[in-house]
Amino acid sequence: MTTDQIKDLVLRAIGDIAPEADLEDIDPDEELREQLDIDSMDFLNIVTVIHEETGIDIPEADYPKIASLNQCVTYLQAKTR
C-alpha cells in the first residue's frame, strides 16, 4: 500500500466512526483521540475498520504506535512490506 492509500484508509475509518469530524483539518502529528474527542471504544472501532480493510492485526500494545495519522501510516507501511 502506498502512503496515500493508507492515509485514505485511515481517514475513511475515522469518517465512518466519527462522521462529524472535519477530516481536512486533522493535524497528522496530533493524537487522533484528543483532536477528534473520541473515546477508547471509538478508537477501537477505527482499529477494527483498519483491520477489516487490510487484514493487519494491531495488538492493543501497539495502539500508542498508531496514535496520530502519521504514526498510523508509518505503522501500516511497515506491516505491508
Secondary structure, 3 states (H helix, E strand, C coil): CCHHHHHHHHHHHHHHHCCCCCHHHCCCCCEHHHHHCCCHHHHHHHHHHHHHHHCCCCCHHHHHHHCEHHHHHHHHHHHCC
